[in-house]
Amino acid sequence: MRERLVVIGGDAAGMSAASQARRIRSDLDILVLERGSQTSYAA
């Protein structure tokens, strides 16, 4: 079973944490939860 990371909040800090986790552990299943209709992203 793969490890999962749940990030609460899709603002800049939450997405930065998810991106950092992806760089460190490419095998993680990452789920980002955001209450609003928009999430932060960068090209």
mmCIF entry with sequence, helices, sheets and N, C-alpha, C, O atoms, coordinates in Angstrom:
data_MODEL
# 
_entry.id   MODEL 
# 
_entity.id                         1 
_entity.type                       polymer 
_entity.pdbx_number_of_molecules   1 
# 
_entity_poly.entity_id                      1 
_entity_poly.type                           'polypeptide(L)' 
_entity_poly.nstd_linkage                   no 
_entity_poly.nstd_monomer                   no 
_entity_poly.pdbx_seq_one_letter_code       MRERLVVIGGDAAGMSAASQARRIRSDLDILVLERGSQTSYAA 
_entity_poly.pdbx_seq_one_letter_code_can   MRERLVVIGGDAAGMSAASQARRIRSDLDILVLERGSQTSYAA 
_entity_poly.pdbx_strand_id                 A 
# 
loop_
_entity_poly_seq.entity_id 
_entity_poly_seq.num 
_entity_poly_seq.mon_id 
_entity_poly_seq.hetero 
1 1  MET n 
1 2  ARG n 
1 3  GLU n 
1 4  ARG n 
1 5  LEU n 
1 6  VAL n 
1 7  VAL n 
1 8  ILE n 
1 9  GLY n 
1 10 GLY n 
1 11 ASP n 
1 12 ALA n 
1 13 ALA n 
1 14 GLY n 
1 15 MET n 
1 16 SER n 
1 17 ALA n 
1 18 ALA n 
1 19 SER n 
1 20 GLN n 
1 21 ALA n 
1 22 ARG n 
1 23 ARG n 
1 24 ILE n 
1 25 ARG n 
1 26 SER n 
1 27 ASP n 
1 28 LEU n 
1 29 ASP n 
1 30 ILE n 
1 31 LEU n 
1 32 VAL n 
1 33 LEU n 
1 34 GLU n 
1 35 ARG n 
1 36 GLY n 
1 37 SER n 
1 38 GLN n 
1 39 THR n 
1 40 SER n 
1 41 TYR n 
1 42 ALA n 
1 43 ALA n 
# 
_struct_asym.id          A 
_struct_asym.entity_id   1 
# 
_struct_conf.conf_type_id            HELX_P 
_struct_conf.id                      HELX_P1 
_struct_conf.pdbx_PDB_helix_id       AA1 
_struct_conf.beg_label_comp_id       ALA 
_struct_conf.beg_label_asym_id       A 
_struct_conf.beg_label_seq_id        12 
_struct_conf.pdbx_beg_PDB_ins_code   ? 
_struct_conf.end_label_comp_id       ILE 
_struct_conf.end_label_asym_id       A 
_struct_conf.end_label_seq_id        24 
_struct_conf.pdbx_end_PDB_ins_code   ? 
_struct_conf.beg_auth_comp_id        ALA 
_struct_conf.beg_auth_asym_id        A 
_struct_conf.beg_auth_seq_id         12 
_struct_conf.end_auth_comp_id        ILE 
_struct_conf.end_auth_asym_id        A 
_struct_conf.end_auth_seq_id         24 
_struct_conf.pdbx_PDB_helix_class    1 
_struct_conf.details                 ? 
_struct_conf.pdbx_PDB_helix_length   13 
# 
_struct_conf_type.id          HELX_P 
_struct_conf_type.criteria    ? 
_struct_conf_type.reference   ? 
# 
_struct_sheet.id               AA1 
_struct_sheet.type             ? 
_struct_sheet.number_strands   2 
_struct_sheet.details          ? 
# 
_struct_sheet_order.sheet_id     AA1 
_struct_sheet_order.range_id_1   1 
_struct_sheet_order.range_id_2   2 
_struct_sheet_order.offset       ? 
_struct_sheet_order.sense        parallel 
# 
loop_
_struct_sheet_range.sheet_id 
_struct_sheet_range.id 
_struct_sheet_range.beg_label_comp_id 
_struct_sheet_range.beg_label_asym_id 
_struct_sheet_range.beg_label_seq_id 
_struct_sheet_range.pdbx_beg_PDB_ins_code 
_struct_sheet_range.end_label_comp_id 
_struct_sheet_range.end_label_asym_id 
_struct_sheet_range.end_label_seq_id 
_struct_sheet_range.pdbx_end_PDB_ins_code 
_struct_sheet_range.beg_auth_comp_id 
_struct_sheet_range.beg_auth_asym_id 
_struct_sheet_range.beg_auth_seq_id 
_struct_sheet_range.end_auth_comp_id 
_struct_sheet_range.end_auth_asym_id 
_struct_sheet_range.end_auth_seq_id 
AA1 1 ARG A 4  ? ILE A 8  ? ARG A 4  ILE A 8  
AA1 2 ASP A 29 ? LEU A 33 ? ASP A 29 LEU A 33 
# 
loop_
_atom_site.group_PDB 
_atom_site.id 
_atom_site.type_symbol 
_atom_site.label_atom_id 
_atom_site.label_alt_id 
_atom_site.label_comp_id 
_atom_site.label_asym_id 
_atom_site.label_entity_id 
_atom_site.label_seq_id 
_atom_site.pdbx_PDB_ins_code 
_atom_site.Cartn_x 
_atom_site.Cartn_y 
_atom_site.Cartn_z 
_atom_site.occupancy 
_atom_site.B_iso_or_equiv 
_atom_site.pdbx_formal_charge 
_atom_site.auth_seq_id 
_atom_site.auth_comp_id 
_atom_site.auth_asym_id 
_atom_site.auth_atom_id 
_atom_site.pdbx_PDB_model_num 
ATOM 1   N N  . MET A 1 1  ? 0.838   -1.171 0.000   1.00 0.00 ? 1  MET A N  1 
ATOM 2   C CA . MET A 1 1  ? 0.000   0.000  0.000   1.00 0.00 ? 1  MET A CA 1 
ATOM 3   C C  . MET A 1 1  ? 0.893   1.247  0.000   1.00 0.00 ? 1  MET A C  1 
ATOM 4   O O  . MET A 1 1  ? 1.877   1.324  0.736   1.00 0.00 ? 1  MET A O  1 
ATOM 5   N N  . ARG A 1 2  ? 0.528   2.218  -0.840  1.00 0.00 ? 2  ARG A N  1 
ATOM 6   C CA . ARG A 1 2  ? 1.313   3.442  -0.943  1.00 0.00 ? 2  ARG A CA 1 
ATOM 7   C C  . ARG A 1 2  ? 0.976   4.401  0.194   1.00 0.00 ? 2  ARG A C  1 
ATOM 8   O O  . ARG A 1 2  ? -0.150  4.433  0.690   1.00 0.00 ? 2  ARG A O  1 
ATOM 9   N N  . GLU A 1 3  ? 1.969   5.175  0.588   1.00 0.00 ? 3  GLU A N  1 
ATOM 10  C CA . GLU A 1 3  ? 1.738   6.189  1.619   1.00 0.00 ? 3  GLU A CA 1 
ATOM 11  C C  . GLU A 1 3  ? 0.987   7.356  1.005   1.00 0.00 ? 3  GLU A C  1 
ATOM 12  O O  . GLU A 1 3  ? 1.131   7.657  -0.179  1.00 0.00 ? 3  GLU A O  1 
ATOM 13  N N  . ARG A 1 4  ? 0.176   8.012  1.842   1.00 0.00 ? 4  ARG A N  1 
ATOM 14  C CA . ARG A 1 4  ? -0.605  9.154  1.396   1.00 0.00 ? 4  ARG A CA 1 
ATOM 15  C C  . ARG A 1 4  ? -0.244  10.379 2.215   1.00 0.00 ? 4  ARG A C  1 
ATOM 16  O O  . ARG A 1 4  ? 0.073   10.282 3.401   1.00 0.00 ? 4  ARG A O  1 
ATOM 17  N N  . LEU A 1 5  ? -0.295  11.528 1.569   1.00 0.00 ? 5  LEU A N  1 
ATOM 18  C CA . LEU A 1 5  ? -0.126  12.806 2.232   1.00 0.00 ? 5  LEU A CA 1 
ATOM 19  C C  . LEU A 1 5  ? -1.377  13.623 1.948   1.00 0.00 ? 5  LEU A C  1 
ATOM 20  O O  . LEU A 1 5  ? -1.755  13.804 0.790   1.00 0.00 ? 5  LEU A O  1 
ATOM 21  N N  . VAL A 1 6  ? -2.018  14.113 2.995   1.00 0.00 ? 6  VAL A N  1 
ATOM 22  C CA . VAL A 1 6  ? -3.191  14.970 2.843   1.00 0.00 ? 6  VAL A CA 1 
ATOM 23  C C  . VAL A 1 6  ? -2.790  16.379 3.257   1.00 0.00 ? 6  VAL A C  1 
ATOM 24  O O  . VAL A 1 6  ? -2.327  16.599 4.376   1.00 0.00 ? 6  VAL A O  1 
ATOM 25  N N  . VAL A 1 7  ? -2.968  17.324 2.351   1.00 0.00 ? 7  VAL A N  1 
ATOM 26  C CA . VAL A 1 7  ? -2.660  18.731 2.600   1.00 0.00 ? 7  VAL A CA 1 
ATOM 27  C C  . VAL A 1 7  ? -3.981  19.467 2.740   1.00 0.00 ? 7  VAL A C  1 
ATOM 28  O O  . VAL A 1 7  ? -4.820  19.414 1.841   1.00 0.00 ? 7  VAL A O  1 
ATOM 29  N N  . ILE A 1 8  ? -4.172  20.150 3.855   1.00 0.00 ? 8  ILE A N  1 
ATOM 30  C CA . ILE A 1 8  ? -5.377  20.923 4.091   1.00 0.00 ? 8  ILE A CA 1 
ATOM 31  C C  . ILE A 1 8  ? -5.091  22.365 3.695   1.00 0.00 ? 8  ILE A C  1 
ATOM 32  O O  . ILE A 1 8  ? -4.281  23.043 4.328   1.00 0.00 ? 8  ILE A O  1 
ATOM 33  N N  . GLY A 1 9  ? -5.754  22.823 2.655   1.00 0.00 ? 9  GLY A N  1 
ATOM 34  C CA . GLY A 1 9  ? -5.584  24.197 2.181   1.00 0.00 ? 9  GLY A CA 1 
ATOM 35  C C  . GLY A 1 9  ? -4.827  24.244 0.873   1.00 0.00 ? 9  GLY A C  1 
ATOM 36  O O  . GLY A 1 9  ? -3.682  23.801 0.790   1.00 0.00 ? 9  GLY A O  1 
ATOM 37  N N  . GLY A 1 10 ? -5.467  24.778 -0.142  1.00 0.00 ? 10 GLY A N  1 
ATOM 38  C CA . GLY A 1 10 ? -4.849  24.849 -1.466  1.00 0.00 ? 10 GLY A CA 1 
ATOM 39  C C  . GLY A 1 10 ? -4.290  26.223 -1.778  1.00 0.00 ? 10 GLY A C  1 
ATOM 40  O O  . GLY A 1 10 ? -4.173  26.593 -2.946  1.00 0.00 ? 10 GLY A O  1 
ATOM 41  N N  . ASP A 1 11 ? -3.940  26.993 -0.741  1.00 0.00 ? 11 ASP A N  1 
ATOM 42  C CA . ASP A 1 11 ? -3.329  28.296 -0.992  1.00 0.00 ? 11 ASP A CA 1 
ATOM 43  C C  . ASP A 1 11 ? -1.850  28.091 -1.308  1.00 0.00 ? 11 ASP A C  1 
ATOM 44  O O  . ASP A 1 11 ? -1.403  26.960 -1.496  1.00 0.00 ? 11 ASP A O  1 
ATOM 45  N N  . ALA A 1 12 ? -1.106  29.168 -1.364  1.00 0.00 ? 12 ALA A N  1 
ATOM 46  C CA . ALA A 1 12 ? 0.303   29.079 -1.753  1.00 0.00 ? 12 ALA A CA 1 
ATOM 47  C C  . ALA A 1 12 ? 1.112   28.164 -0.835  1.00 0.00 ? 12 ALA A C  1 
ATOM 48  O O  . ALA A 1 12 ? 1.938   27.381 -1.307  1.00 0.00 ? 12 ALA A O  1 
ATOM 49  N N  . ALA A 1 13 ? 0.879   28.260 0.466   1.00 0.00 ? 13 ALA A N  1 
ATOM 50  C CA . ALA A 1 13 ? 1.639   27.433 1.410   1.00 0.00 ? 13 ALA A CA 1 
ATOM 51  C C  . ALA A 1 13 ? 1.301   25.953 1.258   1.00 0.00 ? 13 ALA A C  1 
ATOM 52  O O  . ALA A 1 13 ? 2.194   25.107 1.289   1.00 0.00 ? 13 ALA A O  1 
ATOM 53  N N  . GLY A 1 14 ? 0.023   25.637 1.094   1.00 0.00 ? 14 GLY A N  1 
ATOM 54  C CA . GLY A 1 14 ? -0.384  24.241 0.936   1.00 0.00 ? 14 GLY A CA 1 
ATOM 55  C C  . GLY A 1 14 ? 0.167   23.617 -0.329  1.00 0.00 ? 14 GLY A C  1 
ATOM 56  O O  . GLY A 1 14 ? 0.641   22.481 -0.314  1.00 0.00 ? 14 GLY A O  1 
ATOM 57  N N  . MET A 1 15 ? 0.106   24.361 -1.428  1.00 0.00 ? 15 MET A N  1 
ATOM 58  C CA . MET A 1 15 ? 0.609   23.833 -2.691  1.00 0.00 ? 15 MET A CA 1 
ATOM 59  C C  . MET A 1 15 ? 2.130   23.747 -2.681  1.00 0.00 ? 15 MET A C  1 
ATOM 60  O O  . MET A 1 15 ? 2.706   22.861 -3.312  1.00 0.00 ? 15 MET A O  1 
ATOM 61  N N  . SER A 1 16 ? 2.783   24.663 -1.970  1.00 0.00 ? 16 SER A N  1 
ATOM 62  C CA . SER A 1 16 ? 4.229   24.591 -1.830  1.00 0.00 ? 16 SER A CA 1 
ATOM 63  C C  . SER A 1 16 ? 4.627   23.342 -1.054  1.00 0.00 ? 16 SER A C  1 
ATOM 64  O O  . SER A 1 16 ? 5.597   22.670 -1.405  1.00 0.00 ? 16 SER A O  1 
ATOM 65  N N  . ALA A 1 17 ? 3.882   23.034 -0.006  1.00 0.00 ? 17 ALA A N  1 
ATOM 66  C CA . ALA A 1 17 ? 4.155   21.826 0.781   1.00 0.00 ? 17 ALA A CA 1 
ATOM 67  C C  . ALA A 1 17 ? 3.952   20.576 -0.065  1.00 0.00 ? 17 ALA A C  1 
ATOM 68  O O  . ALA A 1 17 ? 4.748   19.639 0.006   1.00 0.00 ? 17 ALA A O  1 
ATOM 69  N N  . ALA A 1 18 ? 2.894   20.559 -0.861  1.00 0.00 ? 18 ALA A N  1 
ATOM 70  C CA . ALA A 1 18 ? 2.633   19.404 -1.730  1.00 0.00 ? 18 ALA A CA 1 
ATOM 71  C C  . ALA A 1 18 ? 3.746   19.250 -2.766  1.00 0.00 ? 18 ALA A C  1 
ATOM 72  O O  . ALA A 1 18 ? 4.183   18.133 -3.044  1.00 0.00 ? 18 ALA A O  1 
ATOM 73  N N  . SER A 1 19 ? 4.204   20.356 -3.335  1.00 0.00 ? 19 SER A N  1 
ATOM 74  C CA . SER A 1 19 ? 5.277   20.308 -4.331  1.00 0.00 ? 19 SER A CA 1 
ATOM 75  C C  . SER A 1 19 ? 6.588   19.822 -3.716  1.00 0.00 ? 19 SER A C  1 
ATOM 76  O O  . SER A 1 19 ? 7.308   19.024 -4.316  1.00 0.00 ? 19 SER A O  1 
ATOM 77  N N  . GLN A 1 20 ? 6.884   20.302 -2.531  1.00 0.00 ? 20 GLN A N  1 
ATOM 78  C CA . GLN A 1 20 ? 8.108   19.878 -1.841  1.00 0.00 ? 20 GLN A CA 1 
ATOM 79  C C  . GLN A 1 20 ? 8.050   18.384 -1.519  1.00 0.00 ? 20 GLN A C  1 
ATOM 80  O O  . GLN A 1 20 ? 9.037   17.667 -1.685  1.00 0.00 ? 20 GLN A O  1 
ATOM 81  N N  . ALA A 1 21 ? 6.900   17.930 -1.062  1.00 0.00 ? 21 ALA A N  1 
ATOM 82  C CA . ALA A 1 21 ? 6.742   16.503 -0.763  1.00 0.00 ? 21 ALA A CA 1 
ATOM 83  C C  . ALA A 1 21 ? 6.918   15.655 -2.016  1.00 0.00 ? 21 ALA A C  1 
ATOM 84  O O  . ALA A 1 21 ? 7.511   14.578 -1.957  1.00 0.00 ? 21 ALA A O  1 
ATOM 85  N N  . ARG A 1 22 ? 6.404   16.134 -3.155  1.00 0.00 ? 22 ARG A N  1 
ATOM 86  C CA . ARG A 1 22 ? 6.536   15.409 -4.423  1.00 0.00 ? 22 ARG A CA 1 
ATOM 87  C C  . ARG A 1 22 ? 8.003   15.324 -4.833  1.00 0.00 ? 22 ARG A C  1 
ATOM 88  O O  . ARG A 1 22 ? 8.444   14.290 -5.335  1.00 0.00 ? 22 ARG A O  1 
ATOM 89  N N  . ARG A 1 23 ? 8.770   16.409 -4.624  1.00 0.00 ? 23 ARG A N  1 
ATOM 90  C CA . ARG A 1 23 ? 10.189  16.381 -4.979  1.00 0.00 ? 23 ARG A CA 1 
ATOM 91  C C  . ARG A 1 23 ? 10.964  15.396 -4.104  1.00 0.00 ? 23 ARG A C  1 
ATOM 92  O O  . ARG A 1 23 ? 11.881  14.722 -4.573  1.00 0.00 ? 23 ARG A O  1 
ATOM 93  N N  . ILE A 1 24 ? 10.586  15.324 -2.837  1.00 0.00 ? 24 ILE A N  1 
ATOM 94  C CA . ILE A 1 24 ? 11.290  14.438 -1.908  1.00 0.00 ? 24 ILE A CA 1 
ATOM 95  C C  . ILE A 1 24 ? 10.878  12.987 -2.088  1.00 0.00 ? 24 ILE A C  1 
ATOM 96  O O  . ILE A 1 24 ? 11.722  12.091 -2.097  1.00 0.00 ? 24 ILE A O  1 
ATOM 97  N N  . ARG A 1 25 ? 9.570   12.757 -2.233  1.00 0.00 ? 25 ARG A N  1 
ATOM 98  C CA . ARG A 1 25 ? 9.029   11.390 -2.328  1.00 0.00 ? 25 ARG A CA 1 
ATOM 99  C C  . ARG A 1 25 ? 8.089   11.292 -3.519  1.00 0.00 ? 25 ARG A C  1 
ATOM 100 O O  . ARG A 1 25 ? 6.896   11.570 -3.395  1.00 0.00 ? 25 ARG A O  1 
ATOM 101 N N  . SER A 1 26 ? 8.611   10.905 -4.656  1.00 0.00 ? 26 SER A N  1 
ATOM 102 C CA . SER A 1 26 ? 7.800   10.836 -5.877  1.00 0.00 ? 26 SER A CA 1 
ATOM 103 C C  . SER A 1 26 ? 6.763   9.711  -5.838  1.00 0.00 ? 26 SER A C  1 
ATOM 104 O O  . SER A 1 26 ? 5.873   9.669  -6.687  1.00 0.00 ? 26 SER A O  1 
ATOM 105 N N  . ASP A 1 27 ? 6.864   8.808  -4.874  1.00 0.00 ? 27 ASP A N  1 
ATOM 106 C CA . ASP A 1 27 ? 5.932   7.682  -4.799  1.00 0.00 ? 27 ASP A CA 1 
ATOM 107 C C  . ASP A 1 27 ? 4.706   7.975  -3.920  1.00 0.00 ? 27 ASP A C  1 
ATOM 108 O O  . ASP A 1 27 ? 3.828   7.122  -3.797  1.00 0.00 ? 27 ASP A O  1 
ATOM 109 N N  . LEU A 1 28 ? 4.633   9.158  -3.311  1.00 0.00 ? 28 LEU A N  1 
ATOM 110 C CA . LEU A 1 28 ? 3.501   9.489  -2.436  1.00 0.00 ? 28 LEU A CA 1 
ATOM 111 C C  . LEU A 1 28 ? 2.228   9.744  -3.222  1.00 0.00 ? 28 LEU A C  1 
ATOM 112 O O  . LEU A 1 28 ? 2.275   10.291 -4.324  1.00 0.00 ? 28 LEU A O  1 
ATOM 113 N N  . ASP A 1 29 ? 1.089   9.350  -2.663  1.00 0.00 ? 29 ASP A N  1 
ATOM 114 C CA . ASP A 1 29 ? -0.211  9.796  -3.156  1.00 0.00 ? 29 ASP A CA 1 
ATOM 115 C C  . ASP A 1 29 ? -0.524  11.077 -2.407  1.00 0.00 ? 29 ASP A C  1 
ATOM 116 O O  . ASP A 1 29 ? -0.631  11.067 -1.181  1.00 0.00 ? 29 ASP A O  1 
ATOM 117 N N  . ILE A 1 30 ? -0.673  12.183 -3.129  1.00 0.00 ? 30 ILE A N  1 
ATOM 118 C CA . ILE A 1 30 ? -0.890  13.479 -2.501  1.00 0.00 ? 30 ILE A CA 1 
ATOM 119 C C  . ILE A 1 30 ? -2.306  13.955 -2.805  1.00 0.00 ? 30 ILE A C  1 
ATOM 120 O O  . ILE A 1 30 ? -2.728  14.003 -3.961  1.00 0.00 ? 30 ILE A O  1 
ATOM 121 N N  . LEU A 1 31 ? -3.031  14.306 -1.743  1.00 0.00 ? 31 LEU A N  1 
ATOM 122 C CA . LEU A 1 31 ? -4.387  14.830 -1.863  1.00 0.00 ? 31 LEU A CA 1 
ATOM 123 C C  . LEU A 1 31 ? -4.417  16.205 -1.217  1.00 0.00 ? 31 LEU A C  1 
ATOM 124 O O  . LEU A 1 31 ? -4.044  16.356 -0.054  1.00 0.00 ? 31 LEU A O  1 
ATOM 125 N N  . VAL A 1 32 ? -4.864  17.218 -1.977  1.00 0.00 ? 32 VAL A N  1 
ATOM 126 C CA . VAL A 1 32 ? -4.977  18.579 -1.458  1.00 0.00 ? 32 VAL A CA 1 
ATOM 127 C C  . VAL A 1 32 ? -6.448  18.911 -1.325  1.00 0.00 ? 32 VAL A C  1 
ATOM 128 O O  . VAL A 1 32 ? -7.205  18.801 -2.289  1.00 0.00 ? 32 VAL A O  1 
ATOM 129 N N  . LEU A 1 33 ? -6.856  19.318 -0.128  1.00 0.00 ? 33 LEU A N  1 
ATOM 130 C CA . LEU A 1 33 ? -8.244  19.691 0.123   1.00 0.00 ? 33 LEU A CA 1 
ATOM 131 C C  . LEU A 1 33 ? -8.348  21.203 0.251   1.00 0.00 ? 33 LEU A C  1 
ATOM 132 O O  . LEU A 1 33 ? -7.601  21.820 1.009   1.00 0.00 ? 33 LEU A O  1 
ATOM 133 N N  . GLU A 1 34 ? -9.280  21.801 -0.495  1.00 0.00 ? 34 GLU A N  1 
ATOM 134 C CA . GLU A 1 34 ? -9.497  23.237 -0.476  1.00 0.00 ? 34 GLU A CA 1 
ATOM 135 C C  . GLU A 1 34 ? -10.997 23.503 -0.432  1.00 0.00 ? 34 GLU A C  1 
ATOM 136 O O  . GLU A 1 34 ? -11.749 22.952 -1.236  1.00 0.00 ? 34 GLU A O  1 
ATOM 137 N N  . ARG A 1 35 ? -11.426 24.327 0.480   1.00 0.00 ? 35 ARG A N  1 
ATOM 138 C CA . ARG A 1 35 ? -12.843 24.634 0.636   1.00 0.00 ? 35 ARG A CA 1 
ATOM 139 C C  . ARG A 1 35 ? -13.359 25.534 -0.494  1.00 0.00 ? 35 ARG A C  1 
ATOM 140 O O  . ARG A 1 35 ? -14.484 25.362 -0.963  1.00 0.00 ? 35 ARG A O  1 
ATOM 141 N N  . GLY A 1 36 ? -12.545 26.481 -0.920  1.00 0.00 ? 36 GLY A N  1 
ATOM 142 C CA . GLY A 1 36 ? -12.949 27.439 -1.941  1.00 0.00 ? 36 GLY A CA 1 
ATOM 143 C C  . GLY A 1 36 ? -12.947 26.828 -3.335  1.00 0.00 ? 36 GLY A C  1 
ATOM 144 O O  . GLY A 1 36 ? -12.639 25.650 -3.517  1.00 0.00 ? 36 GLY A O  1 
ATOM 145 N N  . SER A 1 37 ? -13.294 27.649 -4.306  1.00 0.00 ? 37 SER A N  1 
ATOM 146 C CA . SER A 1 37 ? -13.380 27.158 -5.676  1.00 0.00 ? 37 SER A CA 1 
ATOM 147 C C  . SER A 1 37 ? -12.065 27.277 -6.429  1.00 0.00 ? 37 SER A C  1 
ATOM 148 O O  . SER A 1 37 ? -11.946 26.741 -7.530  1.00 0.00 ? 37 SER A O  1 
ATOM 149 N N  . GLN A 1 38 ? -11.065 27.968 -5.864  1.00 0.00 ? 38 GLN A N  1 
ATOM 150 C CA . GLN A 1 38 ? -9.801  28.177 -6.566  1.00 0.00 ? 38 GLN A CA 1 
ATOM 151 C C  . GLN A 1 38 ? -8.634  27.674 -5.710  1.00 0.00 ? 38 GLN A C  1 
ATOM 152 O O  . GLN A 1 38 ? -8.640  27.765 -4.482  1.00 0.00 ? 38 GLN A O  1 
ATOM 153 N N  . THR A 1 39 ? -7.635  27.139 -6.419  1.00 0.00 ? 39 THR A N  1 
ATOM 154 C CA . THR A 1 39 ? -6.406  26.736 -5.744  1.00 0.00 ? 39 THR A CA 1 
ATOM 155 C C  . THR A 1 39 ? -5.257  27.542 -6.315  1.00 0.00 ? 39 THR A C  1 
ATOM 156 O O  . THR A 1 39 ? -5.357  28.082 -7.417  1.00 0.00 ? 39 THR A O  1 
ATOM 157 N N  . SER A 1 40 ? -4.187  27.624 -5.583  1.00 0.00 ? 40 SER A N  1 
ATOM 158 C CA . SER A 1 40 ? -3.014  28.348 -6.020  1.00 0.00 ? 40 SER A CA 1 
ATOM 159 C C  . SER A 1 40 ? -2.201  27.468 -6.963  1.00 0.00 ? 40 SER A C  1 
ATOM 160 O O  . SER A 1 40 ? -2.081  26.263 -6.745  1.00 0.00 ? 40 SER A O  1 
ATOM 161 N N  . TYR A 1 41 ? -1.653  28.063 -7.993  1.00 0.00 ? 41 TYR A N  1 
ATOM 162 C CA . TYR A 1 41 ? -0.779  27.322 -8.879  1.00 0.00 ? 41 TYR A CA 1 
ATOM 163 C C  . TYR A 1 41 ? 0.214   28.283 -9.534  1.00 0.00 ? 41 TYR A C  1 
ATOM 164 O O  . TYR A 1 41 ? -0.009  29.493 -9.565  1.00 0.00 ? 41 TYR A O  1 
ATOM 165 N N  . ALA A 1 42 ? 1.276   27.747 -10.039 1.00 0.00 ? 42 ALA A N  1 
ATOM 166 C CA . ALA A 1 42 ? 2.275   28.537 -10.745 1.00 0.00 ? 42 ALA A CA 1 
ATOM 167 C C  . ALA A 1 42 ? 2.761   27.745 -11.947 1.00 0.00 ? 42 ALA A C  1 
ATOM 168 O O  . ALA A 1 42 ? 2.790   26.514 -11.932 1.00 0.00 ? 42 ALA A O  1 
ATOM 169 N N  . ALA A 1 43 ? 3.132   28.458 -12.962 1.00 0.00 ? 43 ALA A N  1 
ATOM 170 C CA . ALA A 1 43 ? 3.613   27.795 -14.186 1.00 0.00 ? 43 ALA A CA 1 
ATOM 171 C C  . ALA A 1 43 ? 4.942   27.257 -13.958 1.00 0.00 ? 43 ALA A C  1 
ATOM 172 O O  . ALA A 1 43 ? 5.530   26.660 -14.860 1.00 0.00 ? 43 ALA A O  1 
# 
